[in-house]
């Protein structure tokens, strides 16, 4: 059953021809973009209303111990702060789907439709069509955030960006299972820079497989009851909160601060269209279209650990 997205109800005209653009589309686009686990749980920094592109500003304060100097009459610096930028440019994406109304006339949905080519889908069913489409889009966006590739119908994900950044701390991975999951997670924790370890928003992002294996490993140690307390027990490992990232591939882990990972999208250019094609070409088709943008970027690669 599709999730209930509490979508807005609209009074459609004699034909199901509706156009939701910008803020009017937020009830639908937000449901699809923000309902993925990573975004819904706030495990990444959301940059909304990125119409074209934005710069992720990186200001580095020297950490080599020479920031403090002896006081004197003149203003002098031991070293200067550095400033660099990383560009986050959300990619324009679309959803184009079509269904035939007559396929639903014999069913219970058809009880609320008039017969013939001018039959109208009930408003409740149009909401369902959009919600189930939004659910699918949410899943694809969740996957693209972590594993997206440069190509048609996708955007470059975190893993692609991190592999291309030579400053990222790389840890060689292996096939993770319930028997070695603790040791492999330990390798990631060991690689965390000391300047990052202990930060409140530090997260160890793991895919569903590692999430499952770690739960199994903890169960064998007698912690099973803690994991049965829904929403009352935060998964953690050696002082670092674990974030479930369903879109991440098996045998992959990323350790980073939430404030160092970014997802960008534009609400103002988003739109959802539901178009009854009967008046257009005398067909029995209904088209669903969505347009939105999405993309990810990271800040300081040297503060991120990639296990792959």
Secondary structure, DSSP 8 states (H G I E B T S, - for coil): -------------SS-EEEEEGGGGHHHHHHHHHTSHHHHTT-SEEE---SS-EEEEEEE---SS-S-----SS---SS--EEEEEEE--EEEEEEEEEETHHHHTSGGGGGS-SSTT----HHHHHHHHHHHHHHHHHHHHHHHHH--SSTT----HHHHHHT-TTSEEE------TTTHHHHHHHHHHHS-TTTTT-TTEEEEE-HHHHHHHHHHHHHTT-HHHHTSTTTS--EETTEEEEE-TTS-TT-EEEEEGGGEEEE--STT-EEEEEE-HHHHS-SEEEEEEEEEEEEEES-GGG-EEE-
